[in-house]
């Protein structure tokens, strides 16, 4: 009888009417409303939530969503209870419980194991723990902050009910499960495996297998979250469907926009080209030719996913002879998961997302990056996106839009938020109005404070700091007026009646008394065409280098170069459910987008001279550059977790955990204002150095759309000499794809060809082929090292002796971290599968391709 | 020239704004040449060319260093942790662990009444001492290093204006002045500046070969499809970076060219950083921030809570040795008058002891130090009470402290910089230099 079947029969026999256990699952229940004490002296109430796991390994949880579909926190602390029917073979077993918080294990109601509650007083002076003694040779070592406890258990071979209870999220600590779990090994064996109802779910507790398990559980729950948020927001989705119908009805009432005719011979792929072509025709300027396929693919892939194409994608596209291959590629890229990644960095800047991982007190927000990422993964309508932002609901510290509502050490947070919202969605630059009437704009200080009051849901007082001294030379010289003396109170009111009035159709407002909701509705009202224009103009700027009107976050009172096209695209957005992908598809399928770059297109022109006859030259953003490097090398980032409190001992308000970055947007300031070696994150630092060099902001205290992209010496120097490229991207190590590529190639020519495709998305020119084949050919045939045998990649696991906030003031912590810094500078361990002499030349080739200016610019 | 800014192009918008401002200012200037202009005229203008800004991260205890008081007992009785000694300034004492500095204290000016209102948050206080301002929602202020770099640039071709020896962070950054007024940094004198020194495992032959391969790619691309301005600018910056990596600037990092006796005199890693600072001064770097973060000596660095206090004297002795050697070394090289040394920290510490004999934070008065820079040294500015808890006379605000540094370097502290919205932001928030330091 198959093993599993036998198990199910056994389970059926025992569980008497309980179908849950027949599903061979471990049932998890969450009980909230328990006392915030490190004690078990309470009676747990009814579970508020329940779901299934497959084993007794608990490392990730599904996310909870509000009826609006935004992430919300569970009531903390909560009791985490897992129950499953487990059958262990007859005989003795060692049972091992691991947890970062107080937990206990019961078998058939009898407590057999427990771990203690952590000490929450971590002030930094503790000893750095020694590397934990392993209970068994291959057993994954106990992670920082975790406790373990072990007992012997003699099994009668029959199924028993195992129950694990743990109290999570005590005393405002992050409600992370860590590596909680129960495993067992048969007596006389060191083969610890997670307990699970089904044999094949019994993951071995080795470093690698458990690492894989953690990744799998995390992926599984993040995928499940997609469904969970749709289900939670069913009502909300009905509401937005209604809103979008209303929007289409509104557009239908507007006079049609005439699509201009163009002269014969003007290239037209879609309506966008009519608007552009008509103006070109008038000016008598000939548009540039279509760019070649390789350049198109690299450009579109960078623009839509934030990374360069893989070598395989480049090769496939080059071989594609279909007439609609470009449109097909655009459709494929639009639905790539990376679409969301590429937008997160953009909105982090625009919305001043500024989380800190160490006592964030520099105008910091919550990490609402995760919400931005979810919104773009779901292709959420942009009116709903803006509404969710303005409503500031949901989780503050763990990634909901509630995090936008925070501004630490800022005395008028809502004035700043109002400024950000106006800049993001109305193209109004109101920062001057924080302290005085804007000298170059039509804004009064009162306009900003009225908006702030709408966000605040009550009158907003003007603090002393939001003013300038009346004897200031600024006032004398610039005739700036302070119209609101400090202390004045400004009531919630919509200051921009010229954009839209407050006569909402029925059903738009769900709580008419809520000024925050009214503000969201005014911003996103289809009658307020500013909102859609700002968004499509932002999009245009992103894909052409210039907006139809610039600066894109300050367009109030400025004349666009192509007003009809701006109108047209804005209408397309409104009448297509505010779907950014729809407008993007339109823009990228135009001939205008797909043209060659011409030098003059990169020079700034006044709007009336801006023709878009050719594409302009755009440098890769910092995120595009770094992420593309990792794609090309086929390596994971392999940096430290963005977390200074790895043992989970400090309140979330002081120490948040932003996880291990897999894309550049997931980094944050490494926050070593304290200048303490023990707080350094050296592997992450080498990536952050490159990001900062290319204009990424480690701290986003204010909103920004257009980064400073003036070339400076640090940029090529960082790529040329920094650890990131020399020690990692251009290092042929076993954690990257280039070693296998090199070993598998038939000829030096093929290797050069494939490396060019990987890094530059094109085959080498004849000259390049000559130079690099000459480099690669010597020793090619016996490049394989006789030693073979892989080494573990240097970055495979966290250091054995963990430095965390709790012990970072111990001198030993400084010594350990300084050693890690030295290790990090050495980069990844080179592979032993290739002879060093040949490997180094291959690395020199990779280095030169990454350093080439061609790598740094969008083709 | 600042090599971080090879193009040094004034943006069109900025240019227009400046031009516009000048025009609109002209008429009103004539009429209001009253109070404001007179005040400006009265500002002292120092002759220092360089600044070495020593940073004691964590909050150095003033009562245990430059403002000693009666002895405490490490438990209940508040006071200094160590006896004090006489110095080269008559009547001015420092802790016994600063004996080298004491002997040459006439080259120093102590500021004993530095103060601000940020108490319990290191990052916010670090930010205050670096930018001179509280954090604001709408402006990211530049650090003093970036302001000096922006105002005065470097002193030699192909040399950066601003170098940090310590961890990169926002408070040391250029804020609204933009990346090209940022710093080069290093965390280890042996390893050199991140991004400029050739990787240690790359031999010169291989480095040259790489450059040759890259040369082929650059030539083809920049000469062909990538011939437009953004690419040419980047390619030019790359050329500069190769020059920088091989030029005189990188030679400054070869500390082994110094006599062994001098290296020894400077002491450990912090001392070596100070020696490097002197070499950078000679190369033409304008502003150096030198972090003293040898936290392995006591764990906490200058943040001497609890256990951290036990070995605080080791930090002080290291500081003493390096600082005194630096002053004498600069003097011997005739550089002291044109090099302003500043010792700053985010706040001081109270005379009382915590449960384990360490100290908490105190920002309402603490010490900062100047040396050299052509200032009228040999004096202590301001007086604190018997225990160093409150100011008795001559408070010095952070803007005043910064204004003094700027004036010493010939920078007008009330001059306006323009942020990314072309908003005028004065260099200091109405700071006035300490007049008695200027002859």
Interface residues (C-beta under 8 A of the other chain):
Chain A: X123 X124 X125 X358 X359 X361 X362 X363 X407 X409 X410 X412 X413 X415 X416 X419 X429 X431 X432 X434 X440 X465 X469 X473 X474 X476 X477 X478 X479 X597 X598 X599 X602 X603 X604 X617 X618 X619 X669 X670 X671 X672 X673 X674 X675 X676 X677 X678 X680 X685 X686 X688 X689 X692 X693 X695 X698 X699 X701 X702 X704 X708 X709 X710 X711 X712 X713 X714 X715 X716 X717 X718 X720 X721 X722 X723 X726 X727 X765 X767 X768 X771 X772 X775 X809 X810 X811 X813 X814 X815 X818 X821 X825 X826 X840 X844 X845 X847 X848 X849 X851 X852 X853 X854 X856 X857 X859
Chain B: X3 X4 X5 X6 X7 X9 X12 X21 X24 X25 X28 X29 X32 X36 X55 X57 X58 X121 X122 X123 X124 X126 X127 X134 X135 X136 X137 X138 X139 X140 X166 X167 X168 X169 X170 X171 X178 X179 X180 X182 X184 X187 X188 X191 X194 X195 X196 X197 X198 X199 X200 X201 X202 X206 X209 X210 X213 X214 X216 X217 X218 X220 X221 X222 X225 X226 X227 X228 X229 X230 X231 X233 X234 X235 X236 X237 X238 X240 X241 X242 X244 X245 X291 X293 X295 X296 X297 X298 X299 X300 X301 X303 X305 X306 X307 X308 X414 X416 X420 X421 X422 X423 X424 X430
